[in-house]
């Protein structure tokens, strides 16, 4: 509590968030760890010199396209690989870019682990989180197609704000001399994280409706979602079998939680805010149980923590963990409006169901509102939610400053300002300016994502917001979020099946099996999170279009024709271990979950596949368009790509047992040695 201003913590529960801060930073550290380790495993096959989207040709193209400002437009350490990686440390591969990329991922993994364990405690400081953000930005800017997901940008935005939400250094936890500026920095960054959660959830709910997708409007989206999501898990099959009314009720609940409950994040009653935050965590846990969405749901849960305060965290923590983590009863006042908050939340939720999702709609029918109603709500929220966020933050700052003033009036004498306090004053000023810039830029992204204009945001002149948005775009500090706009795969999920043949006549074909995406109908869907197999994910997107829209798909075929070891390592099986196939082709199937009735006749089948069609015709190493594609993109010819010398920095088989041992030991220390 000394971090947040000593005795003024007793003035209001608004300022009691030391435990929330600790939990959030620990959550974020774990998410960074998952992200860096997951990326490290896939570097040789995706971004290495023999990968699907190698870094060196990409950087070369950027230099040609932006000869004057490529460094500022795409900030990444990869521009300096020749300088940062001495020749003697490159191993046998002699490719500095791949070596540096592996070192960045390993360094990020190591620092995030230290921040998670707080060994030493300074590992959870602003300095370390700034390094983690810079390392992830360096990878993101060269990740190309395989790092183009919303949660990657969400991690960058969250990670940037976390730089100012973390203690500047260890002395922040030992000194309250600069409590005023330290507390201001924490308040501003915490409220910016709450604003990020609001934007993420509200936009994710609204875009489902503004897309016009009939499955959302008629509450039938979950009839298809579980089987058509990118990577289902075993429970997805069982969730798909739920009764029709339950599926419709689940869709209605999703709208209430995503569109309605975020409005309560700024509710004047503490209990209403907490229940709204709990509902977000509940939704994310359900998504985790029924799908594989890497670290995205965990990151959303971490953001939801910013809605809570220390008293709530203390109340839900078992006594055993309170003792181990040395949690103390917060000094904030008791909630005088407990039942008012419960009643408001209950009436809000029940009223939403009664008004828009009555039983007649849940049984069969369309929601009880129109597209115009959704657009009016969207415009209203775009206009007034930034004002609500600013007002809310201003009120909390006023409460803090009032307590600080009272403390100063009671204290005797004037304390001298130390050199360290001056640094903290300056850093707090930088934090306020940076967070204000991100807030203005995020308002622009929020408006664009919901189909509005900058002029609809009534806080500051639109030119200032637009300037903030464009000047920070290269750092990916904000984005217009919105998940599952349209439900794809109605009538069966399209799935690409890749086959190879060593028969000169092309009469016998063998399938390549991927590790996680559907293929063999008898293979049970796996549990993947928090890892993100990015090739399996992109195969899902490729199936929604054509191979011409996904150039990496053509490169994948070329790699299979040359039995490229780093790419084959991303697959489950290689049906041609003794030599590359003569031909490779791609077929498109429609996949659907089997039913209980199908299980009785074919108990081993999890999927039913049908409607085979051609996705990519059979090609060989002599196919001229394939050779031209490799040459035009600066990729090595197929005859050369088979000569692969592994980079010792990218040896996952050596790193994997070390990672497992460290993670297991870390979890043990966390629950036995406290925070």
N, C-alpha and C positions, 0 to 999 in steps of 0.2 A: 504493500500500500504506500510505502514511502515514495515509490516511483510516481505515483499519481497525486502527490501533494500533501502527504502527512495527514494532519488533523482535519483538513477540509474534506476528506473522504467521508466524514460522518454527516455532511450536509445533505447529500442526496444519493440515492442508488444510481443515478445517472453517471456518477463518477467512480462507482465501485466496479471496475472491470479488470483488476490485476489478474485474476484467475482466468478470465475470458481471454485476455491478451496472451497469457502463457499457453493456454490450450490452442488458440488459433495459430500461434507461431510454431507450436509443436506439430500440429496438423499439417501446416504448410511445409515444414521441413520434411515430413514423411512423404508428402506428395512430390516434392522436388526429388527425393530419393527414388521413388517409383519411376518418375519420368526419365531421369538420367540413366538409371540402370536399364530400363526398357529400350531407350535409344541406343545405348552402348552395344547391346546385344545385336542390334540390326544394322549397325554402321557398315560393315563390309558388304552386305548384300544390297543395301539401299543407296549408300552415298560413297562407298569406297571406289577406287579406280576401276574395279570390275563389277560395281553395283549397277542398279537400274537407273539411278539418276546421279552419276558421279559429280563430285563437287567441282573438280578442276575445270571441266568444260563449261559448267554453269557460271563460275566466276569469270571465265574468259569471255563469255557472251555478255555478262554485265559490264565488263570493262569496255567492250566495243560499243554497247548501247549508251553508256553513260561515262564517257572518257574523263569528264571533268569532276563529277560529283558522285562517283560510285561509292566512295568511302562513307559519305554522309547519308546517301540513300539506303545503303545496305550495310549498316555497321556490324561487323563481325571480326573476330580474331582470325578468321580463316584467310583474310587478306595478307596476313603476316606469317603464314605457315613456314615459308623458307627461312625466316629470321628466328621464329620461336622454336623451331625444331632443328637442332643441329644435326648435321649429317650422320654423326656417329650414333645418334639415339634413334634413328629411324628403323632400325632392324633391317631385315633382309628385303623388305618391300620397297625401300627407297622412295616412298611416296609421302612427303611431309604433310599433305592435306589430310590423308586418312589417319596418320599418326596423331596430328594435332586434334582432330575431331575426337578420337578415342581418349586422348588426354583430357580434353575439356569435359567429356562425359564422366570420366573417372574422378576428376577433381570435383565436379559438381556432386557426384555421389558421395564422395568423402566428406565434403563440407556440409552437405545436407544431413548426413548421418551425425556429424558432430553437433550440428544445430538441434537435431532431434534429441540427442542425449544430453546436450548442454555440458559437454566435456571438452574444454573447460566452459564455464558459464558464458564467457565472452563469445563463444561460438554462436550464440543466439542474438548477436548484436546487429545493428543496422549495417555495419561494415560487411559482415558475412552475407546478409541477405542481398546487399547490393551486388556482391560478387556472384551469387547464385543467379540473380536476375540477368546480369551481363553474360554469364556463361550460357544460359538458356536462350537469350536473344541471339548469341553468336551461332548457335546450332539452328535456331528457327530460321534465320535469314538465309541459310544455305540448304534448308530441308526440302524446299520446292514442294512438289505434289504431296509427299508423304508427311509433311508437317504443316498442312494447310487446314487444320481442323479448328473449330471454334474454341475448344478447350485449351489448345495451345496458346491462343491469344488471351483467353481468360486467365491462364496461369501467369502470363507476362503482366497483365494489368494488375492482378492480385499481388504478384510478387513485387511490383514497383511500389505500390502503396504500402506494402508490408515493410519496406525499407524504413519508412517513417513511423510505423507502428511498433517497431522493435526498439529496445534500448540502444542508445548511441554507443555506450561501452559499459563495462562492468561497474564503473563508478556511479552510473545512473541508479543502480540498485542500492547504493550505499550512502547516497547524499540526497537530501531534499532541499539543498540550497537554491537550486534553480527549478523548484517544483512548478512554478507558474508556466514557464515556457515549455518544460517537458510535458506538462499536462495538456497544454494547448495543442502541442504536436500530436499527442496520442488521441485527443478528442477529435481533431480534424481528420486524421487518417482513419480512425475507427468509423466515423460517420460516412466517410467516402466508401469504405468497404460495405457498409449497410446500403448505401445508394447503389453500389454495384450489384448487390444481391437483388435489390428491388428491380433494377433494369433487366437483369438476367431472367428472373422469374416472370415478371409481367409481360415482357416481350415474347418469351417462349409460349405463353398462353395465348396472347392476342394474335400472333402470326398464324397460329393454327386455324383461326377463324377468318382472318383477312385473306388467307390464301384461297378461300372458297372451296376447299377440299370437302366433298360431300360426306366423307367418313367422319369428319369432326362435327359437322353440323347435324348429322343424324345419329351421333354417339355410337358409331360402329367401328371406330378406328382400332380399338383393341381386339376386334375380331380378326384383324390382320397383323397388328403390330408385333406380337410375340414371335410369329414365324417369319416376318419380313424384316425385322431389325437386323443390323449388320452381323452381329455374332450372338445368336441365342445361347442360353445355357440350359442345363437339364430342367430347371423349374419352369422355363419358358414353355416347354411342351405341356406341362400340367396346367399352367395358367391359361393356355390356349383352349383348354377343354372346359373352362368355367361356363356356367349358364349364360344365356344371352342377357338377362336382366343384370347379372353381376358385372358383365363387361360394360354395359351401358352406364351403370352406376359408377364404375371406375373412371370412365371418361368424364362424366359430370363432376366427379370429385376432383379430377385433375384440373378442370377449368376453375373450380372454386378455389383450389389451393394456389394455382399459378396466377390467376387474374385477380381474384378477390382478396385473398389473404395478404399479399404484398402491400395492399393499401393500409393494412393495420400495422405495418412496420413503424409508422409514425403516429400510432394511436396514443392519445394522452394517458390511457390507463396501462400501467406496466404489465398487468396480467394479459391484456389483449395482445400486446406486442410479443410476449413470451409464447403464447399459444400459437400466434401466427408463425413464429420461428420454428416451433416444434412441428407444426404441420409441414413445413418445408423439409425438415429432416425426415419426417415420416415418409413423405413422397420419395425422397432420394433413397431411403432404405428399401422401399418396395421395388424401385428401379434396379437397385443392386441385386436384389434377390432374383429378378426375372430377366436380367440382361448383363452383357459384358460391355461396360462403358469406361474401361480403364480407370483413370483417376478423376474423371469429371464429376461424378457424384460425390466423391470424397471432398473435392474442392468446393462444391456447392454447400456441403455440410459445414465445412470450415467457415465459409462466408456467413452461414446462418448463425454461427456462434456470436457474431457481432450484435445480434438482436438481444442477447441475454446480458445479465449482470452477475456479479459475484454471489449475491444472495441466492439466486436461482441455481447457480452451479453448485454452491455449497449444499443446498437442499436436496439435490438429486444425486450427490456423491455418497456412496456407501461409507459407513463409519470407518471401515478397514482402510479404504483408500484415503479418507481424510487424514488418518493418522500417518500413513506412509508418505503422503504428499504434503503433510504439515499444513493443511488448510485450516484457517481460523475463521471464526464467525465474522462476517463483514460488519463494519461499523455503520453501514448505511441505515437509514430509517426503515422501519417496517412499512409494508405496502398498505396504505390507508384505503386504497380503492380496489382491493382484491376482487370482491364479488362483482363490482361494477364492470371490471375488465372481463370477467368470465361471462357475464350476461351479455355484454356487447359482442364478444366473439361468438357466442352461441346464437344470438339473434341474427347476426350478420350471416353466419353459415347456414342456419336453418332457413332464413329468409331467401337466400340465394337458391337453395334447392326448391323451396315452395314456389318461388316466382318464375324460375327459368327451367327447372328440371323436375316437374311434378311426375307423379307415377305414370300418367298417360304417356309422357315422353320417354320415361325409362323403359316402358313396355314396348313401345314402338312409336316412332315419330320424330319430328324435328324440334330443335331447341326453341324456347319461347322468346327469342329475340331476333332481330334482323341484322343484316350487314350494316345498315345505317346506324343502328344502335351501337355496334362494335366500333365503328369509325368515330362516332361522337365521343364515346368513352376514351378511345385512343387519343384523340386530339385534346380532350380535357386533361388527361393525365400528362401528356407531353407538355402542356402549357403550365400546369400547376404543380406537378410533382417536384420539379427543381426548386420551386419557391418553398414547398413544404420541407424539402431536405435542408435548404439554407436556413429557414426559420428554426427548424429543429436544432441544427448545429449551433445557431446563435443563442438559443435558449440555454443549451447545456454550457456553452462558453460563459454566458452571463452568470449562471449558477456557480461555476468554478471561480470566476473572477470575484464574485461577491464573497465567497468563502476565503479567497486569498486576501482580499482587502481586510476582512475581519481579522484574519490571522496576523496581518501586518500591524493592525491597530493595537492588538493585544500584546504584541512582542515589544520588548524594550530595546532601544538602541537600533542602530543600522548596521547590518552585517555587510562585510566587504565581499565584493564579487571576485571569485577566484578565476584563474586563467581557464580552468576547465569549464566553469560556468559560462564564461564568455563564448567558448566554442559551442556549448549547448544552446545558448541564445541564438547564435548565428545559424546553427543547424535547424533549429525550430523555425526560424524565419524562412530558410530555404524550403523546409517541409510545407509550410503554409502556402508559399508561392507555387510549389510543384503540385500540391494537391488541388489548389484552385485551378491551375491550368488543366489538369486531368479532368476535373469536374466540368469545366466549360466544354472541353473536347467531347466528353462523354454525353453531354446534352445534345450535341450535334449528331453523334452516332445514334443515340436513342431516337431522335426525331426521324432521321433517315430510315432507320430500321422499321419504324411503324408507319412509314408512308407520309410523314409530315415534312414540314420545312423548318429551317432555322428560325424563321420569323415567328413560328408558333410558340417558341420558347420565350417566355416573357420574364427574363431576368436581367440581361445586359444586352447592349447592342449586338446585333447578329454578326457584324463584321468581326468583333472581338472573339466571338465563339468560333466562327469559321476559321479565323487566323490560328487560334489554339489548336483546332482540329487538324489543319493541314501541316502546321509546323511540328506536330508530334506524331504524325502518321507513320513515319519511318521507324519509330520506336515501338509501334504497336501497343500504345498505352491504353487504348480503348477500342471497342468494336460494337457493331449493332448485332446483338445476339438474338437468337430465335431458333429453337430446335424443333424438328419434326413438323415443318410447315405443311407438308403434304404426305399422306400415307401412300407409300409406294408398294408395289407388289400385290395389288388387289387382284385376286384370281390366281395367286401363286408368285413366289419370289423368283425373279430371274437369277439364274446362277450359271456362271461360266465353268465349264469342265474342260480342262486342257488334256489333250491326248498326244502321245507320240507313237511313232512306228519305225521299226528297223527293217520292215519288209519293203524291198525295192518296188513292189507293186502296190504298196499301201493298203493291204487287205486286213492286216491285224494291228489293232491299236490298243495301247495300254494307258490308263489314266494316271495323271499326277495327282497325288493327294496333298492337300494343304493341312497345316497343323490344326487350324481352328475353324475355318469356314466350312459350311456344308458341302459334302461331296458324296462319299459313300453313304447310302441311305441307312445302313445298319450301324453307323457310328453315332454314339450318343453325343449331343452337343457338349462342349467342354466349358470349364470355368477358367476364365482368362484373367479377369481383373486382379490387380491394378495394372497389369501389363497391357500394352496396346500393340498387337501384331499389325503393323501398318500396311504390309502387303495384303493381308487377308481383308483388312478394311477397304482398301482401294479396289480390290476385286469386286466388292459389293457395288461400289460406284460405277465401275467399268461395265458391269452387267446392265446398268440402267441406260447406257448409251451405246456407242459403237467404238471399235478399237481406234478409229480415226480421231476420236475426241480424247483419247488417252494414249499419247505417244509412248509412255513408259510400258504400255502393254505390248507394243511391238518389240521393244527392247527385251522384255521378259522372254518372249518367244526366241529371240536371238540367243539369249543366255542359255535357254534350255537346249537349243540346237548345238551348243558347244559344251554342255555339261559344266557350266560355271560353278565351281564349289561354293563361293560365298552366297550365290543366289539359291542354289539347291539346299543350303543349310536353313533357309527360311521355309522350306517345304517339309512335309512329313515323310514323303517317300520319293525315291528316284527309281522308276521302273527300268532304268537303263544304266546300271552301275558299271558295266564293262565297256561302255562307249556311248557317245551321244547318239540320239535317234537320227534317222535320215529325214524324217518329216515330223512336223508338229502342227496340230490344228486345234481350234477351239469351237466347242459346241455350246449352245445356249439351251438350258432346260428350265422348266417351271417346277419349283420345289414347294411342297406343302407339308405341314406336319401330318403325320398319321393320326388316326383317331383311336378311341378305345376299341371300336369295332375292328379296325385294321389290326390292332395289337393281338386280337384273338386268333386271327388267321396267320399273321406274320409277326410274332412277338418281338423279333429282333429289329424290326424296321421302325426307325424314328421319323423317316421322311418318305414321301411319295414323290417321284419325279416323273415328268411327262413332257409332251410337246417339244421334242428335240428339234432344233433348228441350227443353221450355220451362223457362227459369230465371226470366225476368221478362217478362211480356207487354208488348206494344207500348204505349208511353205517348207523350203529346205535351205541349206546353207548356200545353194546356188541361185536362189531367188533374187533377181536383180533389184526389185524395189526395196527388198530388205537390206541389201548391201548399200544402196543409195541412202537409205534412212540412217544407217550407222555412220556413214561418211559425212553426211550433212550436219549431224549433231555432234561430231567430234568424238564418237565412240570408237574403241578399237575393233578391228575386224574380228569375225567369229573365230578364225583360225588362231589368232593371237590370244583371245580371251581365255582359252583353255589352259594356257601356261600361267598358272596362278601360284604365286608364292605368298603364303599368309603373313600378315603383319603381326609380329609378336605382341604389339599393344592391343590387338583385337582378338586375342585368344580367350573366348568366353569359357572354354572348358577349364581353364586355369582359374579364372575369376569367379565362376559360379559357386564352387564350394566355399570360397572365402566370403562371398556375399551372404550365403545362407547362414553360415556360422555367425557372422557379425550381426545379421538381423535377428536371429534367435536370441543371441546374447543381449542385444539391445532391448528387446521386449522384456526379457527377464529382469534386466537392471531397472527398466522403467517401473515395473510393478513391484519391485522389492526395495528399491533404494529411494523412491520418491522423486519429486520434480526438482 
